[in-house]
Amino acid sequence: MSEVEGSLKSTNLNKSGLFLIGISGGAAVALTVLCAPFVSPALRRICLPYVPATTVQVENVLSALRGRSGHLVDIGSGDGRIVLAAAASGFKADGVELNPWLVFYSRLSALKAGLSSKTSFHRKDLWRFSLRPYNNIVIFGVEEMMAELEQKMNEEVSKDAHVVACRFPLPNRTPDQTIGSGVDTVWLYRFR
């Protein structure tokens, strides 16, 4: 093999190697961007992971709010299923979620379901989001945050508000109603 052929073969190998490194690096960056919002909750003071509501939980929430109307907010709205079900039942419904991909997915789902005019999804930290405008509040929290969230509600919610806690009850209040069992249990609190 001549020196020129050897040099060309070496250059082609270098280009192929750089191309593969570029593809691998690009894929790693893309994967990090997609996964970071799902992993980052574990790094916060209170870990609030995305766990989708079950169909039974959605039904139990709607049952707890039967006969109610007005403005509803789902704190930790995830993929938006509670918000969409509430909007389909006649509520003006908002979701609060920190994960941008879940907010995007929720907005897309609302658009596909024809409910985008009855729903709003906010990418906000629930601790900095005001609950004052809402007379119906749904909470998907973890046990470690419920006492602090209860204090926030004591300061912000109106006297006619109904609060539905999913998965974990409020620690210092007695529920007015308990619906369901196991992981699908929801607790209704009437703030007076």
C-alpha positions in Angstrom: 0.0 0.0 0.0 1.4 3.4 -0.9 1.8 6.2 1.6 -1.0 8.2 0.0 -3.5 5.2 0.2 -2.5 4.7 3.8 -3.0 8.4 4.6 -6.5 8.4 2.9 -7.5 5.2 4.8 -6.4 6.8 8.1 -8.3 10.0 7.3 -11.5 7.9 6.5 -11.1 6.0 9.8 -10.7 9.3 11.7 -13.9 10.8 10.0 -15.8 7.6 10.8 -14.7 7.7 14.4 -15.5 11.4 14.8 -18.9 10.8 13.2 -19.7 7.9 15.6 -18.5 10.0 18.6 -20.8 12.8 17.4 -23.8 10.6 17.1 -23.1 9.0 20.5 -22.6 12.3 22.2 -25.7 13.8 20.5 -27.8 10.8 21.6 -26.5 11.1 25.2 -27.4 14.8 25.3 -30.8 14.1 23.9 -31.5 11.3 26.3 -30.3 13.5 29.2 -32.7 16.4 28.2 -35.6 14.0 27.9 -35.0 12.1 31.1 -33.8 14.9 33.4 -37.3 16.2 34.3 -38.3 12.7 35.4 -35.1 12.1 37.5 -34.7 15.6 39.0 -37.6 15.2 41.5 -35.4 12.8 43.4 -32.9 15.6 44.0 -35.4 18.0 45.6 -36.0 18.5 49.3 -39.3 16.6 48.9 -39.2 13.9 46.2 -42.4 14.1 44.2 -42.2 11.5 41.4 -44.5 11.1 38.5 -47.0 8.3 39.2 -50.0 8.3 36.9 -53.5 8.2 38.5 -55.4 5.0 38.0 -58.8 5.0 36.3 -60.4 4.1 39.7 -58.7 7.1 41.3 -60.0 9.4 38.6 -63.5 8.1 39.2 -63.1 8.5 42.9 -62.0 12.1 42.6 -65.0 12.9 40.4 -67.2 11.1 42.8 -65.9 13.2 45.7 -66.6 16.4 43.6 -70.1 15.3 42.4 -72.5 18.2 42.5 -69.7 20.8 42.6 -68.8 23.3 40.0 -66.4 26.2 39.5 -62.7 26.3 39.2 -60.5 23.2 39.9 -56.8 22.8 40.2 -54.8 19.6 40.2 -51.6 20.0 42.1 -49.0 17.7 40.6 -51.1 17.1 37.6 -48.7 14.8 35.8 -50.1 13.7 32.5 -53.3 15.7 33.0 -55.8 12.9 33.4 -57.6 14.4 36.4 -57.7 17.9 34.7 -59.1 16.4 31.5 -61.8 14.3 33.4 -62.8 17.3 35.5 -63.1 19.5 32.3 -65.2 16.9 30.6 -67.4 16.9 33.7 -68.0 20.7 33.4 -65.2 22.2 35.6 -62.8 24.9 34.4 -59.8 22.9 35.3 -56.1 23.8 35.7 -53.1 21.6 36.3 -49.8 22.6 38.0 -46.8 20.5 37.1 -43.1 21.1 37.3 -42.1 18.6 34.5 -42.1 20.4 31.2 -42.6 17.2 29.2 -45.7 16.3 31.2 -47.1 19.9 30.8 -46.5 19.6 27.0 -48.2 16.1 26.9 -51.1 17.4 29.0 -51.7 20.4 26.7 -51.5 18.1 23.6 -54.0 15.7 25.2 -56.4 18.5 26.0 -56.2 19.7 22.4 -56.8 16.2 21.0 -59.8 15.8 23.4 -61.3 19.1 22.4 -60.9 20.4 26.0 -58.2 23.0 25.6 -60.6 25.9 26.1 -61.7 24.5 29.5 -58.2 23.6 30.7 -54.9 25.3 31.5 -51.6 23.7 32.4 -49.0 25.6 34.3 -45.3 24.7 34.6 -44.9 26.0 38.2 -43.5 25.0 41.5 -46.6 24.2 43.6 -45.1 26.1 46.6 -45.1 29.3 44.6 -48.5 28.8 42.9 -51.5 30.5 44.5 -54.5 28.4 45.5 -56.7 31.4 46.2 -58.7 31.4 42.9 -59.8 27.7 43.3 -62.8 26.3 45.1 -61.9 22.7 44.1 -58.4 21.4 44.8 -57.0 17.9 44.0 -53.7 16.9 45.5 -51.4 14.1 44.4 -48.6 14.3 46.9 -46.3 12.2 49.0 -46.6 11.7 52.7 -43.5 13.9 53.5 -45.2 17.0 51.9 -48.7 16.8 53.2 -48.3 18.7 56.4 -46.6 21.6 54.7 -49.2 21.6 51.9 -52.0 21.5 54.5 -50.5 24.7 56.1 -50.4 26.4 52.6 -54.0 25.5 52.1 -55.0 26.8 55.5 -53.5 30.2 54.5 -54.8 30.3 50.9 -58.0 28.4 50.2 -61.5 29.9 50.4 -63.9 28.8 53.1 -66.1 27.0 50.6 -63.2 25.0 49.1 -63.3 21.2 48.7 -59.9 19.5 48.8 -59.5 16.0 47.5 -56.2 14.3 48.6 -55.1 11.2 46.7 -52.7 8.5 48.0 -52.0 10.3 51.3 -54.5 12.1 53.6 -53.9 15.5 55.2 -52.2 14.8 58.6 -54.0 17.3 60.8 -57.6 17.2 59.5 -60.4 14.7 59.7 -61.8 13.9 56.2 -65.4 14.6 55.6 -65.6 11.6 53.3 -63.3 8.7 52.3 -63.9 7.1 49.0 -62.2 3.9 47.7 -59.6 1.7 49.2 -55.9 1.0 49.0 -53.9 3.0 46.5 -57.1 4.3 44.9 -58.4 5.9 48.2 -59.2 9.6 48.1 -60.1 11.8 51.1 -62.5 14.8 50.8 -62.0 17.8 53.0 -64.5 20.6 53.2 -62.8 23.8 54.2 -65.2 25.9 56.3 
